[in-house]
Structures are given as C-alpha cells and as structure tokens.
Amino acid sequence: MRAAAAAGPRDGEAMTDASAIEAATRRLAAALDALEGALERRRDTDKGENALAAQVHALGSDRSKLASDLDAATARSRKLEATNREIAQRLDVAIDSIRSVIETQP
C-alpha cells in the first residue's frame, strides 16, 4: 500500500505540473494574441498618422503656392492702380487742353 500511496502523489504531481504548463501555455498564447492585436492597432495608428502628415505637408505646399500667387496678384494690382492714376491724370490734362482750345474760339 505504501508503494501505491507513494506513486499516487507523483501521478497527481505530474498531473498538476501538466495542468500548470497547459495553463501557462494558454496565458502565453493569450498574451501573444493581445500583443499582436496591440501591434496591429499601432500599425493602423501609424498609417493614419503618416496619411495625416502627408496631408499637412500637401496643405503647407498649397498654402505656400497660394501665398506666392497672392503676392504676385497684389503686385499686379498695385501696378494697374498706378497705371490707372497716370492715365486719369493724362486724360485730365487732355480735357483741360481741349476746353482751353474751345473757350478761345469765337
């Protein structure tokens, strides 16, 4: 009987060790699955951040081009205004000259 009793705990001990190993294996598999899920979420986040960074860069480039175009349009507008003032002055001189000619005639 002693031999049976001595063998019993060893079988139970082996069963307990196997159960512990199985439980540890399940926990490890669950941890690896959780890690894989976290990695996928991180990759998705990184992709989103990269896309956002590309959009910000494109918007910055568009803004620079628009600012340059605005500067050119403003310069052209100022030049046209100056030309318009010069033409108005010349027209005033021409009108005054025509009036003077008309007034001097009998």
N, CA and C atoms as an extended XYZ file, in Angstrom:
318
Properties=species:S:1:pos:R:3:atomname:S:1:resname:S:1:resid:I:1 pbc="F F F"
N         0.798       -1.174        0.000 N   MET     1
C         0.000        0.000        0.000 CA  MET     1
C         0.851        1.252        0.000 C   MET     1
N         1.938        1.162        0.687 N   ARG     2
C         2.816        2.318        0.704 CA  ARG     2
C         3.330        2.646       -0.685 C   ARG     2
N         3.621        1.635       -1.444 N   ALA     3
C         4.099        1.864       -2.799 CA  ALA     3
C         3.017        2.550       -3.617 C   ALA     3
N         1.772        2.169       -3.430 N   ALA     4
C         0.667        2.799       -4.161 CA  ALA     4
C         0.488        4.227       -3.702 C   ALA     4
N         0.621        4.441       -2.406 N   ALA     5
C         0.472        5.791       -1.873 CA  ALA     5
C         1.606        6.665       -2.353 C   ALA     5
N         2.798        6.092       -2.456 N   ALA     6
C         3.938        6.877       -2.923 CA  ALA     6
C         3.798        7.192       -4.396 C   ALA     6
N         3.233        6.286       -5.162 N   ALA     7
C         3.066        6.526       -6.589 CA  ALA     7
C         1.952        7.520       -6.838 C   ALA     7
N         0.949        7.550       -6.002 N   GLY     8
C        -0.201        8.436       -6.159 CA  GLY     8
C         0.171        9.910       -6.206 C   GLY     8
N         0.883       10.400       -5.250 N   PRO     9
C         1.223       11.818       -5.286 CA  PRO     9
C         2.084       12.176       -6.484 C   PRO     9
N         2.885       11.229       -6.889 N   ARG    10
C         3.695       11.545       -8.064 CA  ARG    10
C         2.824       11.673       -9.303 C   ARG    10
N         1.845       10.815       -9.449 N   ASP    11
C         0.922       10.935      -10.582 CA  ASP    11
C         0.159       12.242      -10.475 C   ASP    11
N        -0.297       12.560       -9.277 N   GLY    12
C        -1.016       13.818       -9.050 CA  GLY    12
C        -0.104       15.010       -9.277 C   GLY    12
N         1.135       14.843       -8.871 N   GLU    13
C         2.124       15.904       -9.061 CA  GLU    13
C         2.381       16.104      -10.545 C   GLU    13
N         2.488       14.994      -11.298 N   ALA    14
C         2.691       15.080      -12.736 CA  ALA    14
C         1.486       15.720      -13.398 C   ALA    14
N         0.292       15.378      -12.922 N   MET    15
C        -0.926       15.951      -13.467 CA  MET    15
C        -0.976       17.439      -13.167 C   MET    15
N        -0.580       17.817      -11.975 N   THR    16
C        -0.581       19.218      -11.582 CA  THR    16
C         0.435       19.989      -12.409 C   THR    16
N         1.601       19.407      -12.625 N   ASP    17
C         2.619       20.055      -13.458 CA  ASP    17
C         2.109       20.224      -14.890 C   ASP    17
N         1.478       19.192      -15.436 N   ALA    18
C         0.939       19.275      -16.797 CA  ALA    18
C        -0.151       20.333      -16.871 C   ALA    18
N        -1.006       20.392      -15.869 N   SER    19
C        -2.076       21.391      -15.844 CA  SER    19
C        -1.492       22.795      -15.744 C   SER    19
N        -0.464       22.921      -14.925 N   ALA    20
C         0.174       24.230      -14.773 CA  ALA    20
C         0.823       24.663      -16.087 C   ALA    20
N         1.443       23.716      -16.757 N   ILE    21
C         2.085       24.021      -18.044 CA  ILE    21
C         1.024       24.407      -19.076 C   ILE    21
N        -0.090       23.662      -19.085 N   GLU    22
C        -1.176       24.000      -20.021 CA  GLU    22
C        -1.739       25.384      -19.730 C   GLU    22
N        -1.932       25.677      -18.454 N   ALA    23
C        -2.465       26.989      -18.069 CA  ALA    23
C        -1.482       28.088      -18.461 C   ALA    23
N        -0.195       27.842      -18.227 N   ALA    24
C         0.822       28.830      -18.600 CA  ALA    24
C         0.868       29.005      -20.110 C   ALA    24
N         0.722       27.900      -20.839 N   THR    25
C         0.720       27.955      -22.304 CA  THR    25
C        -0.477       28.761      -22.804 C   THR    25
N        -1.648       28.550      -22.187 N   ARG    26
C        -2.837       29.317      -22.575 CA  ARG    26
C        -2.647       30.811      -22.273 C   ARG    26
N        -2.076       31.095      -21.110 N   ARG    27
C        -1.828       32.510      -20.769 CA  ARG    27
C        -0.832       33.142      -21.731 C   ARG    27
N         0.199       32.384      -22.092 N   LEU    28
C         1.192       32.886      -23.047 CA  LEU    28
C         0.549       33.133      -24.410 C   LEU    28
N        -0.288       32.188      -24.857 N   ALA    29
C        -0.974       32.357      -26.147 CA  ALA    29
C        -1.895       33.573      -26.098 C   ALA    29
N        -2.603       33.758      -24.989 N   ALA    30
C        -3.489       34.924      -24.853 CA  ALA    30
C        -2.685       36.219      -24.851 C   ALA    30
N        -1.541       36.196      -24.155 N   ALA    31
C        -0.689       37.381      -24.119 CA  ALA    31
C        -0.138       37.696      -25.512 C   ALA    31
N         0.257       36.656      -26.252 N   LEU    32
C         0.761       36.857      -27.611 CA  LEU    32
C        -0.337       37.394      -28.527 C   LEU    32
N        -1.564       36.880      -28.367 N   ASP    33
C        -2.697       37.394      -29.152 CA  ASP    33
C        -2.953       38.861      -28.828 C   ASP    33
N        -2.908       39.201      -27.537 N   ALA    34
C        -3.115       40.593      -27.132 CA  ALA    34
C        -2.011       41.484      -27.690 C   ALA    34
N        -0.788       40.990      -27.659 N   LEU    35
C         0.346       41.739      -28.198 CA  LEU    35
C         0.195       41.941      -29.699 C   LEU    35
N        -0.223       40.902      -30.393 N   GLU    36
C        -0.446       41.008      -31.841 CA  GLU    36
C        -1.548       42.022      -32.149 C   GLU    36
N        -2.613       41.992      -31.366 N   GLY    37
C        -3.692       42.964      -31.554 CA  GLY    37
C        -3.212       44.382      -31.319 C   GLY    37
N        -2.410       44.570      -30.271 N   ALA    38
C        -1.862       45.902      -29.975 CA  ALA    38
C        -0.941       46.357      -31.098 C   ALA    38
N        -0.175       45.424      -31.643 N   LEU    39
C         0.722       45.758      -32.749 CA  LEU    39
C        -0.067       46.181      -33.990 C   LEU    39
N        -1.135       45.490      -34.298 N   GLU    40
C        -1.985       45.844      -35.444 CA  GLU    40
C        -2.599       47.227      -35.248 C   GLU    40
N        -3.097       47.483      -34.019 N   ARG    41
C        -3.671       48.808      -33.742 CA  ARG    41
C        -2.618       49.894      -33.892 C   ARG    41
N        -1.409       49.603      -33.450 N   ARG    42
C        -0.316       50.578      -33.572 CA  ARG    42
C         0.016       50.827      -35.038 C   ARG    42
N         0.051       49.761      -35.841 N   ARG    43
C         0.315       49.925      -37.275 CA  ARG    43
C        -0.766       50.777      -37.927 C   ARG    43
N        -2.023       50.531      -37.566 N   ASP    44
C        -3.125       51.328      -38.105 CA  ASP    44
C        -2.989       52.788      -37.693 C   ASP    44
N        -2.622       53.007      -36.447 N   THR    45
C        -2.428       54.377      -35.957 CA  THR    45
C        -1.293       55.048      -36.712 C   THR    45
N        -0.185       54.322      -36.901 N   ASP    46
C         0.954       54.875      -37.634 CA  ASP    46
C         0.577       55.219      -39.071 C   ASP    46
N        -0.219       54.337      -39.713 N   LYS    47
C        -0.665       54.613      -41.078 CA  LYS    47
C        -1.499       55.885      -41.110 C   LYS    47
N        -2.387       56.024      -40.119 N   GLY    48
C        -3.223       57.219      -40.034 CA  GLY    48
C        -2.386       58.471      -39.809 C   GLY    48
N        -1.381       58.357      -38.946 N   GLU    49
C        -0.505       59.492      -38.683 CA  GLU    49
C         0.300       59.855      -39.934 C   GLU    49
N         0.781       58.856      -40.658 N   ASN    50
C         1.541       59.115      -41.881 CA  ASN    50
C         0.661       59.791      -42.925 C   ASN    50
N        -0.579       59.316      -43.048 N   ALA    51
C        -1.503       59.932      -44.005 CA  ALA    51
C        -1.790       61.372      -43.604 C   ALA    51
N        -1.978       61.601      -42.317 N   LEU    52
C        -2.238       62.955      -41.828 CA  LEU    52
C        -1.024       63.851      -42.070 C   LEU    52
N         0.164       63.334      -41.827 N   ALA    53
C         1.388       64.109      -42.060 CA  ALA    53
C         1.518       64.466      -43.542 C   ALA    53
N         1.166       63.535      -44.420 N   ALA    54
C         1.219       63.814      -45.862 CA  ALA    54
C         0.213       64.898      -46.236 C   ALA    54
N        -0.968       64.848      -45.637 N   GLN    55
C        -1.978       65.874      -45.911 CA  GLN    55
C        -1.513       67.234      -45.410 C   GLN    55
N        -0.931       67.271      -44.227 N   VAL    56
C        -0.424       68.537      -43.680 CA  VAL    56
C         0.673       69.090      -44.586 C   VAL    56
N         1.546       68.220      -45.070 N   HIS    57
C         2.612       68.662      -45.975 CA  HIS    57
C         2.017       69.217      -47.270 C   HIS    57
N         1.023       68.527      -47.819 N   ALA    58
C         0.378       68.992      -49.047 CA  ALA    58
C        -0.314       70.333      -48.817 C   ALA    58
N        -0.977       70.471      -47.682 N   LEU    59
C        -1.625       71.748      -47.370 CA  LEU    59
C        -0.597       72.866      -47.217 C   LEU    59
N         0.535       72.552      -46.616 N   GLY    60
C         1.612       73.541      -46.480 CA  GLY    60
C         2.126       73.980      -47.841 C   GLY    60
N         2.291       73.015      -48.746 N   SER    61
C         2.747       73.347      -50.103 CA  SER    61
C         1.714       74.203      -50.828 C   SER    61
N         0.438       73.816      -50.690 N   ASP    62
C        -0.639       74.605      -51.310 CA  ASP    62
C        -0.665       76.014      -50.747 C   ASP    62
N        -0.495       76.136      -49.436 N   ARG    63
C        -0.505       77.446      -48.797 CA  ARG    63
C         0.639       78.312      -49.324 C   ARG    63
N         1.814       77.723      -49.455 N   SER    64
C         2.962       78.471      -49.971 CA  SER    64
C         2.701       78.960      -51.392 C   SER    64
N         2.135       78.082      -52.235 N   LYS    65
C         1.841       78.469      -53.615 CA  LYS    65
C         0.781       79.570      -53.645 C   LYS    65
N        -0.255       79.419      -52.830 N   LEU    66
C        -1.306       80.431      -52.784 CA  LEU    66
C        -0.764       81.772      -52.281 C   LEU    66
N         0.122       81.741      -51.294 N   ALA    67
C         0.721       82.971      -50.787 CA  ALA    67
C         1.551       83.644      -51.878 C   ALA    67
N         2.289       82.846      -52.630 N   SER    68
C         3.084       83.385      -53.728 CA  SER    68
C         2.183       83.990      -54.807 C   SER    68
N         1.114       83.264      -55.152 N   ASP    69
C         0.164       83.775      -56.146 CA  ASP    69
C        -0.493       85.068      -55.668 C   ASP    69
N        -0.828       85.128      -54.389 N   LEU    70
C        -1.437       86.337      -53.827 CA  LEU    70
C        -0.467       87.510      -53.888 C   LEU    70
N         0.788       87.269      -53.562 N   ASP    71
C         1.791       88.333      -53.645 CA  ASP    71
C         1.914       88.856      -55.074 C   ASP    71
N         1.925       87.942      -56.041 N   ALA    72
C         2.032       88.348      -57.446 CA  ALA    72
C         0.800       89.133      -57.873 C   ALA    72
N        -0.385       88.677      -57.462 N   ALA    73
C        -1.626       89.370      -57.819 CA  ALA    73
C        -1.684       90.747      -57.167 C   ALA    73
N        -1.221       90.857      -55.935 N   THR    74
C        -1.203       92.152      -55.247 CA  THR    74
C        -0.255       93.111      -55.947 C   THR    74
N         0.907       92.635      -56.343 N   ALA    75
C         1.862       93.484      -57.057 CA  ALA    75
C         1.273       93.941      -58.390 C   ALA    75
N         0.616       93.042      -59.099 N   ARG    76
C        -0.005       93.397      -60.386 CA  ARG    76
C        -1.121       94.416      -60.173 C   ARG    76
N        -1.900       94.233      -59.132 N   SER    77
C        -2.993       95.161      -58.824 CA  SER    77
C        -2.449       96.553      -58.529 C   SER    77
N        -1.383       96.631      -57.767 N   ARG    78
C        -0.762       97.934      -57.458 CA  ARG    78
C        -0.234       98.594      -58.724 C   ARG    78
N         0.364       97.796      -59.591 N   LYS    79
C         0.883       98.347      -60.848 CA  LYS    79
C        -0.272       98.866      -61.706 C   LYS    79
N        -1.370       98.109      -61.775 N   LEU    80
C        -2.539       98.559      -62.547 CA  LEU    80
C        -3.140       99.836      -61.951 C   LEU    80
N        -3.185       99.936      -60.633 N   GLU    81
C        -3.700      101.141      -59.995 CA  GLU    81
C        -2.831      102.347      -60.328 C   GLU    81
N        -1.525      102.163      -60.302 N   ALA    82
C        -0.604      103.262      -60.639 CA  ALA    82
C        -0.794      103.673      -62.102 C   ALA    82
N        -0.923      102.695      -62.977 N   THR    83
C        -1.146      102.993      -64.397 CA  THR    83
C        -2.476      103.713      -64.588 C   THR    83
N        -3.499      103.290      -63.876 N   ASN    84
C        -4.816      103.917      -63.952 CA  ASN    84
C        -4.738      105.381      -63.506 C   ASN    84
N        -4.023      105.660      -62.423 N   ARG    85
C        -3.870      107.050      -61.955 CA  ARG    85
C        -3.136      107.893      -62.998 C   ARG    85
N        -2.099      107.327      -63.603 N   GLU    86
C        -1.337      108.060      -64.622 CA  GLU    86
C        -2.228      108.369      -65.832 C   GLU    86
N        -3.023      107.410      -66.268 N   ILE    87
C        -3.929      107.620      -67.402 CA  ILE    87
C        -4.983      108.665      -67.051 C   ILE    87
N        -5.506      108.614      -65.827 N   ALA    88
C        -6.500      109.607      -65.403 CA  ALA    88
C        -5.903      111.006      -65.421 C   ALA    88
N        -4.665      111.140      -64.977 N   GLN    89
C        -4.001      112.448      -64.999 CA  GLN    89
C        -3.808      112.936      -66.442 C   GLN    89
N        -3.406      112.073      -67.319 N   ARG    90
C        -3.211      112.454      -68.722 CA  ARG    90
C        -4.545      112.866      -69.363 C   ARG    90
N        -5.610      112.104      -69.025 N   LEU    91
C        -6.927      112.465      -69.551 CA  LEU    91
C        -7.371      113.832      -69.031 C   LEU    91
N        -7.106      114.103      -67.752 N   ASP    92
C        -7.452      115.420      -67.194 CA  ASP    92
C        -6.703      116.527      -67.922 C   ASP    92
N        -5.430      116.314      -68.197 N   VAL    93
C        -4.639      117.322      -68.928 CA  VAL    93
C        -5.201      117.486      -70.340 C   VAL    93
N        -5.533      116.387      -70.997 N   ALA    94
C        -6.076      116.467      -72.361 CA  ALA    94
C        -7.426      117.182      -72.358 C   ALA    94
N        -8.280      116.876      -71.389 N   ILE    95
C        -9.596      117.538      -71.307 CA  ILE    95
C        -9.416      119.032      -71.070 C   ILE    95
N        -8.505      119.397      -70.170 N   ASP    96
C        -8.249      120.813      -69.910 CA  ASP    96
C        -7.735      121.514      -71.174 C   ASP    96
N        -6.878      120.821      -71.916 N   SER    97
C        -6.354      121.414      -73.160 CA  SER    97
C        -7.462      121.624      -74.171 C   SER    97
N        -8.358      120.651      -74.313 N   ILE    98
C        -9.479      120.752      -75.262 CA  ILE    98
C       -10.407      121.885      -74.831 C   ILE    98
N       -10.688      122.000      -73.544 N   ARG    99
C       -11.548      123.080      -73.050 CA  ARG    99
C       -10.936      124.442      -73.351 C   ARG    99
N        -9.636      124.534      -73.136 N   SER   100
C        -8.964      125.813      -73.386 CA  SER   100
C        -9.068      126.191      -74.863 C   SER   100
N        -8.901      125.215      -75.735 N   VAL   101
C        -8.997      125.464      -77.177 CA  VAL   101
C       -10.422      125.895      -77.523 C   VAL   101
N       -11.408      125.239      -76.978 N   ILE   102
C       -12.803      125.538      -77.258 CA  ILE   102
C       -13.163      126.940      -76.732 C   ILE   102
N       -12.704      127.283      -75.554 N   GLU   103
C       -13.019      128.580      -74.970 CA  GLU   103
C       -12.368      129.731      -75.733 C   GLU   103
N       -11.235      129.511      -76.350 N   THR   104
C       -10.547      130.590      -77.059 CA  THR   104
C       -11.142      130.826      -78.443 C   THR   104
N       -11.917      129.948      -78.928 N   GLN   105
C       -12.511      130.145      -80.242 CA  GLN   105
C       -13.727      131.065      -80.136 C   GLN   105
N       -13.891      131.949      -81.150 N   PRO   106
C       -15.001      132.901      -81.108 CA  PRO   106
C       -16.347      132.296      -81.372 C   PRO   106
